[in-house]
Amino acid sequence: MQHRIVVLGAGYTGAVAAGRLAKRLRREDVAITLVNAEPDFVERVRMHQLATGQDLKPRPFSEMFAGTGVELRLAQVTGVDVDRKTVAVIDANGTGQLSYDTLVYALGSRWNAQGVPGTAEHAYEIAGRPGALRLRERLTRLDAGQSVVVVGGGLTGLEAATEIAEARPDLDVALAARDGLGDWLSPKGREHLRKVLAKLRITVYEHAAVTGVEADRVATADGKAIPAAVTVWTAGFAVHPIAKATALEVTDSGQIVVDGTMRSVSHPDVYAIGDAAMVTGPGDKPLRMSCASGTPTAWQAADAIAARLTGGKLPNVSIRYFNQCISLGRKEGLIQYVTADDRALQAVLTGRLAAVYKELICRSAAWGVANPTLGLPTRRRRVTRERAATGSAVKASA
Ligand SMILES: Cc1cc2nc3c(=O)[nH]c(=O)nc-3n(C[C@H](O)[C@H](O)[C@H](O)COP(=O)(O)OP(=O)(O)OC[C@H]3O[C@@H](n4cnc5c(N)ncnc54)[C@H](O)[C@@H]3O)c2cc1C
């Protein structure tokens, strides 16, 4: 009997985990199913590029996973029953159900309007492809001199504001940041950021908590009204509500609480990775939602599942940060080197070299997804009959 592994979500982490499992385990022993709503891989880290008119390379999953032994299922996940070990899906043929022995939950995240009035009606977002395409269409209809306000001074806000200002120098682009501009960066990093934003003529509103979005302006807590023909909302990501509706232990925000092997602390047959997981990182701090820390969670989960199924050694790699790679348009960038727990060091890389570095990081992340089983040593170990049959035997022996 094959052990059924179902991976939900084929983003940066789910696709990598499915490929790694396929490489680690014998095909005769496991049936790996990868469920995703869309037929091709979406490079989320390039959504600001898509929104500003750049075309991304198409990456169909059918090509990426051909010959790997991973079965693709194009469907929308609508629910998970962790007691019956089933996943409810809907596709063009109607509703269906998948049963699993081990589940890898990697559904990622979406934009977080944070309940600010007017966001749903008036704001644009770039957390996923539909939102980025909607913004792209809207930007093409803006006339010279019209205003765009990017709300959110985090990494996504910085990348979006600079990309828009570079692509459309005729627009009046502003950035509204709740805190000081780049105040988590090193002094050199902050200085470079200010220089680039000034060069791109981006107006920066610091300590500006946005409290409302209207059709032509945003309102801030200190009573300002910033003109905005278009508001781009980048203030944080929120996970999909599916996990919160299950019996899994989740945080208030709905992330699945996992241990160091990415296994759910409440349900040992379930693993969670990427944005969907609450992983405690170095310094006992939660890992932030990012590819930088998400991809290692996928490696860790796949290796832990393979180890538990085959009686191998559990992985014990601590997931750490090395740098924050920020694109500032296509010609500029900022690489901020950081401690293991993501605090800025003095060292930075800036300018064209930083832009090239960031581009290489994005390309290598996509390459890792597009070549899910390449570059890994083949060590397909046999799944022991007992472990394959029962999740509880796996739990007891780990
Ligand atoms: C504009 C932008 C720039 C970013 N830049 C960076 C960066 O420079 N560096 C960095 O480290 N991180 C960056 N991030 C964050 C990074 O993209 C995410 O942290 C990363 O994509 C998380 O990976 P994931 O696999 O958890 O989720 P995702 O990559 O979002 O994948 C989730 C997958 O699940 C699928 N899915 C979702 N719901 C369902 C459902 N109900 N049914 C079926 N399928 C479903 C989706 O279609 C998707 O394929 C950026 C994000 C954005 C939006």
The ligand as an ORCA input file, in Angstrom:
! r2SCAN-3c Opt
* xyz 0 1
  C       5.296     41.764     -4.228
  C       5.961     40.797     -3.302
  C       7.339     40.802     -3.180
  C       7.977     39.906     -2.328
  N       9.330     39.925     -2.254
  C       9.957     39.036     -1.475
  C      11.378     39.013     -1.429
  O      12.043     39.812     -2.078
  N      11.973     38.083     -0.651
  C      11.257     37.195      0.091
  O      11.869     36.372      0.788
  N       9.911     37.189      0.070
  C       9.231     38.084     -0.686
  N       7.879     38.090     -0.737
  C       7.127     37.132      0.098
  C       7.035     35.770     -0.597
  O       6.493     35.909     -1.885
  C       6.160     34.813      0.211
  O       6.626     34.782      1.537
  C       6.226     33.417     -0.418
  O       5.622     33.429     -1.684
  C       5.546     32.392      0.489
  O       5.630     31.147     -0.121
  P       4.463     30.080      0.133
  O       4.838     28.845     -0.612
  O       4.178     29.992      1.573
  O       3.177     30.747     -0.519
  P       2.893     31.154     -2.029
  O       4.135     31.364     -2.786
  O       1.912     32.261     -1.957
  O       2.162     29.872     -2.628
  C       0.876     29.466     -2.218
  C       0.288     28.620     -3.320
  O      -0.957     28.090     -2.877
  C      -1.948     28.291     -3.863
  N      -3.227     28.419     -3.173
  C      -3.591     29.349     -2.270
  N      -4.838     29.089     -1.823
  C      -5.247     27.970     -2.462
  C      -6.432     27.180     -2.403
  N      -7.455     27.487     -1.604
  N      -6.503     26.084     -3.181
  C      -5.480     25.723     -3.985
  N      -4.338     26.434     -4.070
  C      -4.223     27.540     -3.319
  C      -1.519     29.564     -4.596
  O      -2.088     29.592     -5.898
  C       0.006     29.401     -4.595
  O       0.428     28.652     -5.716
  C       7.203     38.970     -1.579
  C       5.813     38.961     -1.697
  C       5.189     39.858     -2.557
  C       3.694     39.816     -2.682
*
